[in-house]
Amino acid sequence: MPEEVLFKSEASRSREDIAATLRSVADKLDAGEAITLKAGSESVTMDPPAQPTFEVKAEREGPTDGSGELSVEFELEWPEDGATDGDGNGDLQIE
């Protein structure tokens, strides 16, 4: 299935600034509100349903015998038609 990027922002930011951004998203989710992403003249508003799929991924990209790039990705996903998807593989814990 082809992917269409609706919004993208990538910049080096402090850990504190990233935490504040994630807190803002968490507050919107707690309140059941839509999330608006803005950067420069670009913006997109998305309204996650009450129970979207939450994907957390830790990755290492690069050669197997050398240093690469590490990442942690957090993703909310839901069908545009509002259908529910009941998959999952257990409770996520972050320590």
PyMOL Python script that loads the backbone (N, CA, C, O; Angstrom):
from pymol import cmd

cmd.read_pdbstr("""\
ATOM      1  N   MET A   1       0.854  -1.173   0.000  1.00  0.00           N
ATOM      2  CA  MET A   1       0.000   0.000   0.000  1.00  0.00           C
ATOM      3  C   MET A   1       0.904   1.243   0.000  1.00  0.00           C
ATOM      4  O   MET A   1       1.795   1.355   0.843  1.00  0.00           O
ATOM      5  N   PRO A   2       0.684   2.168  -0.933  1.00  0.00           N
ATOM      6  CA  PRO A   2       1.522   3.364  -0.984  1.00  0.00           C
ATOM      7  C   PRO A   2       1.312   4.252   0.242  1.00  0.00           C
ATOM      8  O   PRO A   2       0.226   4.307   0.821  1.00  0.00           O
ATOM      9  N   GLU A   3       2.372   4.933   0.610  1.00  0.00           N
ATOM     10  CA  GLU A   3       2.335   5.814   1.767  1.00  0.00           C
ATOM     11  C   GLU A   3       2.395   7.265   1.301  1.00  0.00           C
ATOM     12  O   GLU A   3       3.206   7.612   0.442  1.00  0.00           O
ATOM     13  N   GLU A   4       1.548   8.099   1.863  1.00  0.00           N
ATOM     14  CA  GLU A   4       1.534   9.531   1.564  1.00  0.00           C
ATOM     15  C   GLU A   4       1.898  10.274   2.845  1.00  0.00           C
ATOM     16  O   GLU A   4       1.193  10.172   3.849  1.00  0.00           O
ATOM     17  N   VAL A   5       2.992  11.017   2.810  1.00  0.00           N
ATOM     18  CA  VAL A   5       3.406  11.795   3.979  1.00  0.00           C
ATOM     19  C   VAL A   5       2.580  13.075   4.017  1.00  0.00           C
ATOM     20  O   VAL A   5       2.652  13.899   3.105  1.00  0.00           O
ATOM     21  N   LEU A   6       1.796  13.234   5.079  1.00  0.00           N
ATOM     22  CA  LEU A   6       0.950  14.415   5.233  1.00  0.00           C
ATOM     23  C   LEU A   6       1.674  15.551   5.942  1.00  0.00           C
ATOM     24  O   LEU A   6       1.338  16.721   5.759  1.00  0.00           O
ATOM     25  N   PHE A   7       2.674  15.199   6.755  1.00  0.00           N
ATOM     26  CA  PHE A   7       3.425  16.192   7.527  1.00  0.00           C
ATOM     27  C   PHE A   7       4.717  15.540   7.983  1.00  0.00           C
ATOM     28  O   PHE A   7       4.737  14.358   8.326  1.00  0.00           O
ATOM     29  N   LYS A   8       5.798  16.315   7.986  1.00  0.00           N
ATOM     30  CA  LYS A   8       7.058  15.804   8.510  1.00  0.00           C
ATOM     31  C   LYS A   8       7.839  16.956   9.114  1.00  0.00           C
ATOM     32  O   LYS A   8       7.921  18.042   8.540  1.00  0.00           O
ATOM     33  N   SER A   9       8.408  16.702  10.273  1.00  0.00           N
ATOM     34  CA  SER A   9       9.280  17.665  10.932  1.00  0.00           C
ATOM     35  C   SER A   9      10.429  16.884  11.544  1.00  0.00           C
ATOM     36  O   SER A   9      10.207  15.887  12.232  1.00  0.00           O
ATOM     37  N   GLU A  10      11.640  17.323  11.302  1.00  0.00           N
ATOM     38  CA  GLU A  10      12.807  16.653  11.856  1.00  0.00           C
ATOM     39  C   GLU A  10      13.832  17.710  12.203  1.00  0.00           C
ATOM     40  O   GLU A  10      14.246  18.483  11.339  1.00  0.00           O
ATOM     41  N   ALA A  11      14.248  17.754  13.467  1.00  0.00           N
ATOM     42  CA  ALA A  11      15.230  18.741  13.910  1.00  0.00           C
ATOM     43  C   ALA A  11      15.890  18.246  15.181  1.00  0.00           C
ATOM     44  O   ALA A  11      15.296  17.491  15.951  1.00  0.00           O
ATOM     45  N   SER A  12      17.108  18.671  15.392  1.00  0.00           N
ATOM     46  CA  SER A  12      17.801  18.371  16.633  1.00  0.00           C
ATOM     47  C   SER A  12      17.199  19.249  17.737  1.00  0.00           C
ATOM     48  O   SER A  12      17.133  20.471  17.603  1.00  0.00           O
ATOM     49  N   ARG A  13      16.761  18.611  18.828  1.00  0.00           N
ATOM     50  CA  ARG A  13      16.121  19.339  19.929  1.00  0.00           C
ATOM     51  C   ARG A  13      16.609  18.768  21.247  1.00  0.00           C
ATOM     52  O   ARG A  13      17.077  17.630  21.301  1.00  0.00           O
ATOM     53  N   SER A  14      16.504  19.546  22.297  1.00  0.00           N
ATOM     54  CA  SER A  14      16.931  19.072  23.612  1.00  0.00           C
ATOM     55  C   SER A  14      15.960  18.002  24.113  1.00  0.00           C
ATOM     56  O   SER A  14      14.809  17.937  23.682  1.00  0.00           O
ATOM     57  N   ARG A  15      16.445  17.172  25.023  1.00  0.00           N
ATOM     58  CA  ARG A  15      15.582  16.152  25.618  1.00  0.00           C
ATOM     59  C   ARG A  15      14.389  16.793  26.314  1.00  0.00           C
ATOM     60  O   ARG A  15      13.277  16.267  26.261  1.00  0.00           O
ATOM     61  N   GLU A  16      14.623  17.937  26.969  1.00  0.00           N
ATOM     62  CA  GLU A  16      13.542  18.628  27.669  1.00  0.00           C
ATOM     63  C   GLU A  16      12.476  19.124  26.704  1.00  0.00           C
ATOM     64  O   GLU A  16      11.283  19.043  26.996  1.00  0.00           O
ATOM     65  N   ASP A  17      12.901  19.634  25.559  1.00  0.00           N
ATOM     66  CA  ASP A  17      11.957  20.130  24.553  1.00  0.00           C
ATOM     67  C   ASP A  17      11.151  18.974  23.954  1.00  0.00           C
ATOM     68  O   ASP A  17       9.952  19.105  23.707  1.00  0.00           O
ATOM     69  N   ILE A  18      11.820  17.846  23.726  1.00  0.00           N
ATOM     70  CA  ILE A  18      11.124  16.667  23.205  1.00  0.00           C
ATOM     71  C   ILE A  18      10.094  16.182  24.223  1.00  0.00           C
ATOM     72  O   ILE A  18       8.967  15.846  23.860  1.00  0.00           O
ATOM     73  N   ALA A  19      10.486  16.148  25.498  1.00  0.00           N
ATOM     74  CA  ALA A  19       9.563  15.718  26.549  1.00  0.00           C
ATOM     75  C   ALA A  19       8.344  16.638  26.612  1.00  0.00           C
ATOM     76  O   ALA A  19       7.222  16.164  26.790  1.00  0.00           O
ATOM     77  N   ALA A  20       8.551  17.936  26.471  1.00  0.00           N
ATOM     78  CA  ALA A  20       7.431  18.881  26.496  1.00  0.00           C
ATOM     79  C   ALA A  20       6.489  18.638  25.310  1.00  0.00           C
ATOM     80  O   ALA A  20       5.270  18.719  25.460  1.00  0.00           O
ATOM     81  N   THR A  21       7.043  18.347  24.150  1.00  0.00           N
ATOM     82  CA  THR A  21       6.222  18.065  22.971  1.00  0.00           C
ATOM     83  C   THR A  21       5.412  16.788  23.177  1.00  0.00           C
ATOM     84  O   THR A  21       4.219  16.751  22.876  1.00  0.00           O
ATOM     85  N   LEU A  22       6.059  15.743  23.689  1.00  0.00           N
ATOM     86  CA  LEU A  22       5.344  14.492  23.945  1.00  0.00           C
ATOM     87  C   LEU A  22       4.261  14.679  25.009  1.00  0.00           C
ATOM     88  O   LEU A  22       3.195  14.069  24.931  1.00  0.00           O
ATOM     89  N   ARG A  23       4.544  15.534  26.012  1.00  0.00           N
ATOM     90  CA  ARG A  23       3.535  15.833  27.034  1.00  0.00           C
ATOM     91  C   ARG A  23       2.317  16.525  26.421  1.00  0.00           C
ATOM     92  O   ARG A  23       1.180  16.244  26.800  1.00  0.00           O
ATOM     93  N   SER A  24       2.560  17.422  25.480  1.00  0.00           N
ATOM     94  CA  SER A  24       1.454  18.115  24.800  1.00  0.00           C
ATOM     95  C   SER A  24       0.579  17.121  24.048  1.00  0.00           C
ATOM     96  O   SER A  24      -0.648  17.210  24.086  1.00  0.00           O
ATOM     97  N   VAL A  25       1.214  16.175  23.366  1.00  0.00           N
ATOM     98  CA  VAL A  25       0.457  15.133  22.663  1.00  0.00           C
ATOM     99  C   VAL A  25      -0.323  14.294  23.676  1.00  0.00           C
ATOM    100  O   VAL A  25      -1.500  14.004  23.466  1.00  0.00           O
ATOM    101  N   ALA A  26       0.326  13.906  24.766  1.00  0.00           N
ATOM    102  CA  ALA A  26      -0.341  13.106  25.803  1.00  0.00           C
ATOM    103  C   ALA A  26      -1.534  13.848  26.382  1.00  0.00           C
ATOM    104  O   ALA A  26      -2.584  13.248  26.611  1.00  0.00           O
ATOM    105  N   ASP A  27      -1.388  15.143  26.622  1.00  0.00           N
ATOM    106  CA  ASP A  27      -2.501  15.941  27.150  1.00  0.00           C
ATOM    107  C   ASP A  27      -3.674  15.956  26.182  1.00  0.00           C
ATOM    108  O   ASP A  27      -4.824  15.837  26.604  1.00  0.00           O
ATOM    109  N   LYS A  28      -3.397  16.101  24.888  1.00  0.00           N
ATOM    110  CA  LYS A  28      -4.467  16.086  23.869  1.00  0.00           C
ATOM    111  C   LYS A  28      -5.161  14.721  23.841  1.00  0.00           C
ATOM    112  O   LYS A  28      -6.386  14.648  23.749  1.00  0.00           O
ATOM    113  N   LEU A  29      -4.373  13.638  23.921  1.00  0.00           N
ATOM    114  CA  LEU A  29      -4.961  12.296  23.937  1.00  0.00           C
ATOM    115  C   LEU A  29      -5.826  12.104  25.171  1.00  0.00           C
ATOM    116  O   LEU A  29      -6.932  11.571  25.078  1.00  0.00           O
ATOM    117  N   ASP A  30      -5.327  12.538  26.340  1.00  0.00           N
ATOM    118  CA  ASP A  30      -6.101  12.427  27.582  1.00  0.00           C
ATOM    119  C   ASP A  30      -7.435  13.150  27.486  1.00  0.00           C
ATOM    120  O   ASP A  30      -8.452  12.669  27.988  1.00  0.00           O
ATOM    121  N   ALA A  31      -7.422  14.310  26.837  1.00  0.00           N
ATOM    122  CA  ALA A  31      -8.623  15.130  26.737  1.00  0.00           C
ATOM    123  C   ALA A  31      -9.537  14.693  25.599  1.00  0.00           C
ATOM    124  O   ALA A  31     -10.642  15.218  25.465  1.00  0.00           O
ATOM    125  N   GLY A  32      -9.096  13.735  24.769  1.00  0.00           N
ATOM    126  CA  GLY A  32      -9.908  13.302  23.633  1.00  0.00           C
ATOM    127  C   GLY A  32      -9.972  14.339  22.530  1.00  0.00           C
ATOM    128  O   GLY A  32     -10.938  14.384  21.769  1.00  0.00           O
ATOM    129  N   GLU A  33      -8.946  15.172  22.441  1.00  0.00           N
ATOM    130  CA  GLU A  33      -8.926  16.263  21.456  1.00  0.00           C
ATOM    131  C   GLU A  33      -8.074  15.900  20.238  1.00  0.00           C
ATOM    132  O   GLU A  33      -7.226  15.010  20.300  1.00  0.00           O
ATOM    133  N   ALA A  34      -8.312  16.594  19.150  1.00  0.00           N
ATOM    134  CA  ALA A  34      -7.510  16.445  17.944  1.00  0.00           C
ATOM    135  C   ALA A  34      -6.106  16.992  18.210  1.00  0.00           C
ATOM    136  O   ALA A  34      -5.909  17.828  19.091  1.00  0.00           O
ATOM    137  N   ILE A  35      -5.150  16.510  17.443  1.00  0.00           N
ATOM    138  CA  ILE A  35      -3.755  16.933  17.556  1.00  0.00           C
ATOM    139  C   ILE A  35      -3.393  17.683  16.282  1.00  0.00           C
ATOM    140  O   ILE A  35      -3.530  17.151  15.180  1.00  0.00           O
ATOM    141  N   THR A  36      -2.929  18.922  16.435  1.00  0.00           N
ATOM    142  CA  THR A  36      -2.483  19.707  15.287  1.00  0.00           C
ATOM    143  C   THR A  36      -0.965  19.796  15.316  1.00  0.00           C
ATOM    144  O   THR A  36      -0.373  20.226  16.306  1.00  0.00           O
ATOM    145  N   LEU A  37      -0.352  19.388  14.226  1.00  0.00           N
ATOM    146  CA  LEU A  37       1.100  19.454  14.071  1.00  0.00           C
ATOM    147  C   LEU A  37       1.419  20.647  13.182  1.00  0.00           C
ATOM    148  O   LEU A  37       0.833  20.796  12.110  1.00  0.00           O
ATOM    149  N   LYS A  38       2.346  21.500  13.619  1.00  0.00           N
ATOM    150  CA  LYS A  38       2.712  22.687  12.846  1.00  0.00           C
ATOM    151  C   LYS A  38       4.219  22.840  12.791  1.00  0.00           C
ATOM    152  O   LYS A  38       4.913  22.602  13.780  1.00  0.00           O
ATOM    153  N   ALA A  39       4.716  23.234  11.644  1.00  0.00           N
ATOM    154  CA  ALA A  39       6.126  23.579  11.464  1.00  0.00           C
ATOM    155  C   ALA A  39       6.190  24.543  10.294  1.00  0.00           C
ATOM    156  O   ALA A  39       5.866  24.182   9.163  1.00  0.00           O
ATOM    157  N   GLY A  40       6.605  25.765  10.568  1.00  0.00           N
ATOM    158  CA  GLY A  40       6.636  26.773   9.510  1.00  0.00           C
ATOM    159  C   GLY A  40       5.241  27.009   8.969  1.00  0.00           C
ATOM    160  O   GLY A  40       4.308  27.254   9.734  1.00  0.00           O
ATOM    161  N   SER A  41       5.091  26.936   7.655  1.00  0.00           N
ATOM    162  CA  SER A  41       3.782  27.161   7.041  1.00  0.00           C
ATOM    163  C   SER A  41       2.980  25.871   6.890  1.00  0.00           C
ATOM    164  O   SER A  41       1.842  25.906   6.423  1.00  0.00           O
ATOM    165  N   GLU A  42       3.558  24.736   7.277  1.00  0.00           N
ATOM    166  CA  GLU A  42       2.863  23.452   7.165  1.00  0.00           C
ATOM    167  C   GLU A  42       2.119  23.125   8.444  1.00  0.00           C
ATOM    168  O   GLU A  42       2.587  23.425   9.542  1.00  0.00           O
ATOM    169  N   SER A  43       0.958  22.507   8.296  1.00  0.00           N
ATOM    170  CA  SER A  43       0.228  22.004   9.462  1.00  0.00           C
ATOM    171  C   SER A  43      -0.739  20.914   9.019  1.00  0.00           C
ATOM    172  O   SER A  43      -1.185  20.868   7.872  1.00  0.00           O
ATOM    173  N   VAL A  44      -1.045  20.039   9.972  1.00  0.00           N
ATOM    174  CA  VAL A  44      -2.036  18.998   9.746  1.00  0.00           C
ATOM    175  C   VAL A  44      -2.701  18.726  11.094  1.00  0.00           C
ATOM    176  O   VAL A  44      -2.048  18.727  12.137  1.00  0.00           O
ATOM    177  N   THR A  45      -4.012  18.493  11.050  1.00  0.00           N
ATOM    178  CA  THR A  45      -4.754  18.144  12.259  1.00  0.00           C
ATOM    179  C   THR A  45      -5.287  16.731  12.101  1.00  0.00           C
ATOM    180  O   THR A  45      -5.883  16.381  11.082  1.00  0.00           O
ATOM    181  N   MET A  46      -5.062  15.933  13.126  1.00  0.00           N
ATOM    182  CA  MET A  46      -5.526  14.549  13.119  1.00  0.00           C
ATOM    183  C   MET A  46      -6.279  14.294  14.416  1.00  0.00           C
ATOM    184  O   MET A  46      -5.918  14.819  15.469  1.00  0.00           O
ATOM    185  N   ASP A  47      -7.320  13.490  14.330  1.00  0.00           N
ATOM    186  CA  ASP A  47      -8.171  13.217  15.485  1.00  0.00           C
ATOM    187  C   ASP A  47      -8.182  11.707  15.749  1.00  0.00           C
ATOM    188  O   ASP A  47      -9.031  10.990  15.219  1.00  0.00           O
ATOM    189  N   PRO A  48      -7.232  11.225  16.574  1.00  0.00           N
ATOM    190  CA  PRO A  48      -7.182   9.795  16.847  1.00  0.00           C
ATOM    191  C   PRO A  48      -8.459   9.308  17.522  1.00  0.00           C
ATOM    192  O   PRO A  48      -9.047  10.032  18.325  1.00  0.00           O
ATOM    193  N   PRO A  49      -8.891   8.093  17.206  1.00  0.00           N
ATOM    194  CA  PRO A  49     -10.076   7.536  17.859  1.00  0.00           C
ATOM    195  C   PRO A  49      -9.765   7.187  19.311  1.00  0.00           C
ATOM    196  O   PRO A  49      -8.626   7.328  19.755  1.00  0.00           O
ATOM    197  N   ALA A  50     -10.756   6.740  20.036  1.00  0.00           N
ATOM    198  CA  ALA A  50     -10.587   6.416  21.454  1.00  0.00           C
ATOM    199  C   ALA A  50      -9.567   5.298  21.668  1.00  0.00           C
ATOM    200  O   ALA A  50      -8.931   5.245  22.720  1.00  0.00           O
ATOM    201  N   GLN A  51      -9.400   4.405  20.690  1.00  0.00           N
ATOM    202  CA  GLN A  51      -8.473   3.296  20.884  1.00  0.00           C
ATOM    203  C   GLN A  51      -7.679   2.999  19.606  1.00  0.00           C
ATOM    204  O   GLN A  51      -7.934   1.998  18.936  1.00  0.00           O
ATOM    205  N   PRO A  52      -6.710   3.875  19.267  1.00  0.00           N
ATOM    206  CA  PRO A  52      -5.871   3.597  18.105  1.00  0.00           C
ATOM    207  C   PRO A  52      -4.857   2.511  18.434  1.00  0.00           C
ATOM    208  O   PRO A  52      -4.661   2.176  19.602  1.00  0.00           O
ATOM    209  N   THR A  53      -4.218   1.965  17.417  1.00  0.00           N
ATOM    210  CA  THR A  53      -3.106   1.047  17.626  1.00  0.00           C
ATOM    211  C   THR A  53      -1.882   1.890  17.979  1.00  0.00           C
ATOM    212  O   THR A  53      -1.605   2.895  17.323  1.00  0.00           O
ATOM    213  N   PHE A  54      -1.150   1.479  19.018  1.00  0.00           N
ATOM    214  CA  PHE A  54       0.039   2.197  19.473  1.00  0.00           C
ATOM    215  C   PHE A  54       1.242   1.311  19.229  1.00  0.00           C
ATOM    216  O   PHE A  54       1.353   0.232  19.812  1.00  0.00           O
ATOM    217  N   GLU A  55       2.142   1.760  18.374  1.00  0.00           N
ATOM    218  CA  GLU A  55       3.335   0.993  18.028  1.00  0.00           C
ATOM    219  C   GLU A  55       4.560   1.704  18.587  1.00  0.00           C
ATOM    220  O   GLU A  55       4.737   2.907  18.396  1.00  0.00           O
ATOM    221  N   VAL A  56       5.401   0.942  19.279  1.00  0.00           N
ATOM    222  CA  VAL A  56       6.672   1.456  19.777  1.00  0.00           C
ATOM    223  C   VAL A  56       7.759   0.566  19.197  1.00  0.00           C
ATOM    224  O   VAL A  56       7.686  -0.660  19.273  1.00  0.00           O
ATOM    225  N   LYS A  57       8.769   1.205  18.617  1.00  0.00           N
ATOM    226  CA  LYS A  57       9.816   0.447  17.956  1.00  0.00           C
ATOM    227  C   LYS A  57      11.177   1.036  18.322  1.00  0.00           C
ATOM    228  O   LYS A  57      11.366   2.251  18.271  1.00  0.00           O
ATOM    229  N   ALA A  58      12.123   0.173  18.691  1.00  0.00           N
ATOM    230  CA  ALA A  58      13.514   0.570  18.892  1.00  0.00           C
ATOM    231  C   ALA A  58      14.316  -0.058  17.757  1.00  0.00           C
ATOM    232  O   ALA A  58      14.220  -1.260  17.511  1.00  0.00           O
ATOM    233  N   GLU A  59      15.099   0.754  17.072  1.00  0.00           N
ATOM    234  CA  GLU A  59      15.818   0.269  15.897  1.00  0.00           C
ATOM    235  C   GLU A  59      17.286   0.676  15.930  1.00  0.00           C
ATOM    236  O   GLU A  59      17.674   1.658  16.563  1.00  0.00           O
ATOM    237  N   ARG A  60      18.071  -0.108  15.234  1.00  0.00           N
ATOM    238  CA  ARG A  60      19.451   0.239  14.943  1.00  0.00           C
ATOM    239  C   ARG A  60      19.618   0.077  13.445  1.00  0.00           C
ATOM    240  O   ARG A  60      19.351  -0.993  12.898  1.00  0.00           O
ATOM    241  N   GLU A  61      20.057   1.133  12.784  1.00  0.00           N
ATOM    242  CA  GLU A  61      20.294   1.087  11.345  1.00  0.00           C
ATOM    243  C   GLU A  61      21.781   1.263  11.097  1.00  0.00           C
ATOM    244  O   GLU A  61      22.434   2.100  11.720  1.00  0.00           O
ATOM    245  N   GLY A  62      22.294   0.482  10.202  1.00  0.00           N
ATOM    246  CA  GLY A  62      23.700   0.616   9.863  1.00  0.00           C
ATOM    247  C   GLY A  62      24.340  -0.737   9.665  1.00  0.00           C
ATOM    248  O   GLY A  62      23.673  -1.770   9.712  1.00  0.00           O
ATOM    249  N   PRO A  63      25.651  -0.723   9.440  1.00  0.00           N
ATOM    250  CA  PRO A  63      26.350  -1.993   9.193  1.00  0.00           C
ATOM    251  C   PRO A  63      26.368  -2.866  10.444  1.00  0.00           C
ATOM    252  O   PRO A  63      26.387  -2.354  11.563  1.00  0.00           O
ATOM    253  N   THR A  64      26.361  -4.173  10.254  1.00  0.00           N
ATOM    254  CA  THR A  64      26.367  -5.091  11.396  1.00  0.00           C
ATOM    255  C   THR A  64      27.707  -5.085  12.123  1.00  0.00           C
ATOM    256  O   THR A  64      27.775  -5.475  13.289  1.00  0.00           O
ATOM    257  N   ASP A  65      28.768  -4.653  11.458  1.00  0.00           N
ATOM    258  CA  ASP A  65      30.099  -4.682  12.073  1.00  0.00           C
ATOM    259  C   ASP A  65      30.613  -3.294  12.449  1.00  0.00           C
ATOM    260  O   ASP A  65      31.804  -3.133  12.712  1.00  0.00           O
ATOM    261  N   GLY A  66      29.740  -2.293  12.478  1.00  0.00           N
ATOM    262  CA  GLY A  66      30.197  -0.944  12.812  1.00  0.00           C
ATOM    263  C   GLY A  66      29.104  -0.146  13.482  1.00  0.00           C
ATOM    264  O   GLY A  66      28.012  -0.654  13.741  1.00  0.00           O
ATOM    265  N   SER A  67      29.405   1.097  13.756  1.00  0.00           N
ATOM    266  CA  SER A  67      28.409   1.944  14.413  1.00  0.00           C
ATOM    267  C   SER A  67      27.349   2.376  13.411  1.00  0.00           C
ATOM    268  O   SER A  67      27.610   2.528  12.218  1.00  0.00           O
ATOM    269  N   GLY A  68      26.155   2.568  13.933  1.00  0.00           N
ATOM    270  CA  GLY A  68      25.028   2.962  13.093  1.00  0.00           C
ATOM    271  C   GLY A  68      24.249   4.073  13.755  1.00  0.00           C
ATOM    272  O   GLY A  68      24.819   4.903  14.463  1.00  0.00           O
ATOM    273  N   GLU A  69      22.959   4.093  13.530  1.00  0.00           N
ATOM    274  CA  GLU A  69      22.077   5.096  14.103  1.00  0.00           C
ATOM    275  C   GLU A  69      20.988   4.386  14.890  1.00  0.00           C
ATOM    276  O   GLU A  69      20.368   3.444  14.395  1.00  0.00           O
ATOM    277  N   LEU A  70      20.757   4.838  16.118  1.00  0.00           N
ATOM    278  CA  LEU A  70      19.727   4.273  16.975  1.00  0.00           C
ATOM    279  C   LEU A  70      18.502   5.172  16.955  1.00  0.00           C
ATOM    280  O   LEU A  70      18.620   6.389  16.812  1.00  0.00           O
ATOM    281  N   SER A  71      17.322   4.569  17.098  1.00  0.00           N
ATOM    282  CA  SER A  71      16.103   5.372  17.153  1.00  0.00           C
ATOM    283  C   SER A  71      15.050   4.677  17.990  1.00  0.00           C
ATOM    284  O   SER A  71      15.026   3.452  18.110  1.00  0.00           O
ATOM    285  N   VAL A  72      14.184   5.489  18.563  1.00  0.00           N
ATOM    286  CA  VAL A  72      12.974   5.019  19.230  1.00  0.00           C
ATOM    287  C   VAL A  72      11.828   5.724  18.529  1.00  0.00           C
ATOM    288  O   VAL A  72      11.826   6.951  18.422  1.00  0.00           O
ATOM    289  N   GLU A  73      10.859   4.966  18.052  1.00  0.00           N
ATOM    290  CA  GLU A  73       9.735   5.530  17.314  1.00  0.00           C
ATOM    291  C   GLU A  73       8.430   5.228  18.044  1.00  0.00           C
ATOM    292  O   GLU A  73       8.209   4.109  18.505  1.00  0.00           O
ATOM    293  N   PHE A  74       7.577   6.228  18.143  1.00  0.00           N
ATOM    294  CA  PHE A  74       6.247   6.074  18.729  1.00  0.00           C
ATOM    295  C   PHE A  74       5.251   6.395  17.627  1.00  0.00           C
ATOM    296  O   PHE A  74       5.352   7.438  16.980  1.00  0.00           O
ATOM    297  N   GLU A  75       4.291   5.507  17.408  1.00  0.00           N
ATOM    298  CA  GLU A  75       3.341   5.706  16.307  1.00  0.00           C
ATOM    299  C   GLU A  75       1.931   5.353  16.751  1.00  0.00           C
ATOM    300  O   GLU A  75       1.699   4.302  17.349  1.00  0.00           O
ATOM    301  N   LEU A  76       0.999   6.238  16.452  1.00  0.00           N
ATOM    302  CA  LEU A  76      -0.430   5.957  16.608  1.00  0.00           C
ATOM    303  C   LEU A  76      -0.957   5.668  15.221  1.00  0.00           C
ATOM    304  O   LEU A  76      -0.619   6.365  14.264  1.00  0.00           O
ATOM    305  N   GLU A  77      -1.781   4.646  15.107  1.00  0.00           N
ATOM    306  CA  GLU A  77      -2.272   4.229  13.796  1.00  0.00           C
ATOM    307  C   GLU A  77      -3.735   3.840  13.900  1.00  0.00           C
ATOM    308  O   GLU A  77      -4.144   3.189  14.861  1.00  0.00           O
ATOM    309  N   TRP A  78      -4.520   4.238  12.914  1.00  0.00           N
ATOM    310  CA  TRP A  78      -5.928   3.853  12.880  1.00  0.00           C
ATOM    311  C   TRP A  78      -6.431   3.951  11.459  1.00  0.00           C
ATOM    312  O   TRP A  78      -5.926   4.753  10.673  1.00  0.00           O
ATOM    313  N   PRO A  79      -7.428   3.138  11.118  1.00  0.00           N
ATOM    314  CA  PRO A  79      -7.997   3.180   9.770  1.00  0.00           C
ATOM    315  C   PRO A  79      -8.824   4.455   9.568  1.00  0.00           C
ATOM    316  O   PRO A  79      -9.532   4.898  10.472  1.00  0.00           O
ATOM    317  N   GLU A  80      -8.726   5.020   8.396  1.00  0.00           N
ATOM    318  CA  GLU A  80      -9.491   6.230   8.079  1.00  0.00           C
ATOM    319  C   GLU A  80     -10.993   5.991   8.131  1.00  0.00           C
ATOM    320  O   GLU A  80     -11.758   6.915   8.407  1.00  0.00           O
ATOM    321  N   ASP A  81     -11.420   4.758   7.868  1.00  0.00           N
ATOM    322  CA  ASP A  81     -12.856   4.484   7.842  1.00  0.00           C
ATOM    323  C   ASP A  81     -13.439   4.236   9.232  1.00  0.00           C
ATOM    324  O   ASP A  81     -14.637   3.987   9.362  1.00  0.00           O
ATOM    325  N   GLY A  82     -12.602   4.302  10.274  1.00  0.00           N
ATOM    326  CA  GLY A  82     -13.097   4.157  11.630  1.00  0.00           C
ATOM    327  C   GLY A  82     -13.211   2.721  12.114  1.00  0.00           C
ATOM    328  O   GLY A  82     -13.619   2.490  13.252  1.00  0.00           O
ATOM    329  N   ALA A  83     -12.858   1.745  11.273  1.00  0.00           N
ATOM    330  CA  ALA A  83     -12.909   0.344  11.695  1.00  0.00           C
ATOM    331  C   ALA A  83     -11.897   0.107  12.809  1.00  0.00           C
ATOM    332  O   ALA A  83     -10.887   0.805  12.893  1.00  0.00           O
ATOM    333  N   THR A  84     -12.167  -0.872  13.661  1.00  0.00           N
ATOM    334  CA  THR A  84     -11.244  -1.169  14.753  1.00  0.00           C
ATOM    335  C   THR A  84     -10.365  -2.342  14.385  1.00  0.00           C
ATOM    336  O   THR A  84     -10.758  -3.215  13.612  1.00  0.00           O
ATOM    337  N   ASP A  85      -9.174  -2.351  14.948  1.00  0.00           N
ATOM    338  CA  ASP A  85      -8.200  -3.400  14.698  1.00  0.00           C
ATOM    339  C   ASP A  85      -7.793  -3.969  16.044  1.00  0.00           C
ATOM    340  O   ASP A  85      -7.196  -3.250  16.844  1.00  0.00           O
ATOM    341  N   GLY A  86      -8.086  -5.209  16.325  1.00  0.00           N
ATOM    342  CA  GLY A  86      -7.886  -5.777  17.640  1.00  0.00           C
ATOM    343  C   GLY A  86      -6.567  -6.478  17.866  1.00  0.00           C
ATOM    344  O   GLY A  86      -6.466  -7.294  18.782  1.00  0.00           O
ATOM    345  N   ASP A  87      -5.535  -6.189  17.057  1.00  0.00           N
ATOM    346  CA  ASP A  87      -4.280  -6.896  17.275  1.00  0.00           C
ATOM    347  C   ASP A  87      -3.479  -6.284  18.408  1.00  0.00           C
ATOM    348  O   ASP A  87      -3.769  -5.174  18.853  1.00  0.00           O
ATOM    349  N   GLY A  88      -2.494  -6.990  18.865  1.00  0.00           N
ATOM    350  CA  GLY A  88      -1.613  -6.514  19.926  1.00  0.00           C
ATOM    351  C   GLY A  88      -0.822  -7.675  20.474  1.00  0.00           C
ATOM    352  O   GLY A  88      -1.197  -8.837  20.314  1.00  0.00           O
ATOM    353  N   ASN A  89       0.289  -7.344  21.128  1.00  0.00           N
ATOM    354  CA  ASN A  89       1.126  -8.426  21.646  1.00  0.00           C
ATOM    355  C   ASN A  89       1.514  -8.191  23.100  1.00  0.00           C
ATOM    356  O   ASN A  89       2.638  -8.509  23.490  1.00  0.00           O
ATOM    357  N   GLY A  90       0.629  -7.653  23.899  1.00  0.00           N
ATOM    358  CA  GLY A  90       0.913  -7.497  25.315  1.00  0.00           C
ATOM    359  C   GLY A  90       1.013  -6.050  25.727  1.00  0.00           C
ATOM    360  O   GLY A  90       1.005  -5.132  24.906  1.00  0.00           O
ATOM    361  N   ASP A  91       1.108  -5.881  27.033  1.00  0.00           N
ATOM    362  CA  ASP A  91       1.175  -4.531  27.594  1.00  0.00           C
ATOM    363  C   ASP A  91       2.583  -3.977  27.505  1.00  0.00           C
ATOM    364  O   ASP A  91       3.539  -4.636  27.914  1.00  0.00           O
ATOM    365  N   LEU A  92       2.717  -2.781  26.977  1.00  0.00           N
ATOM    366  CA  LEU A  92       3.990  -2.082  26.888  1.00  0.00           C
ATOM    367  C   LEU A  92       4.343  -1.520  28.254  1.00  0.00           C
ATOM    368  O   LEU A  92       3.491  -0.958  28.941  1.00  0.00           O
ATOM    369  N   GLN A  93       5.593  -1.673  28.642  1.00  0.00           N
ATOM    370  CA  GLN A  93       6.090  -1.053  29.863  1.00  0.00           C
ATOM    371  C   GLN A  93       7.323  -0.240  29.502  1.00  0.00           C
ATOM    372  O   GLN A  93       8.192  -0.716  28.772  1.00  0.00           O
ATOM    373  N   ILE A  94       7.402   0.977  30.007  1.00  0.00           N
ATOM    374  CA  ILE A  94       8.580   1.815  29.809  1.00  0.00           C
ATOM    375  C   ILE A  94       9.165   2.080  31.179  1.00  0.00           C
ATOM    376  O   ILE A  94       8.492   2.626  32.054  1.00  0.00           O
ATOM    377  N   GLU A  95      10.410   1.697  31.368  1.00  0.00           N
ATOM    378  CA  GLU A  95      11.065   1.839  32.669  1.00  0.00           C
ATOM    379  C   GLU A  95      12.224   2.791  32.595  1.00  0.00           C
ATOM    380  O   GLU A  95      12.891   3.030  33.602  1.00  0.00           O
TER     381      GLU A  95
END
""", "prot")
cmd.dss("prot")
cmd.show_as("cartoon", "prot")
cmd.util.cbc("prot")
cmd.orient("prot")
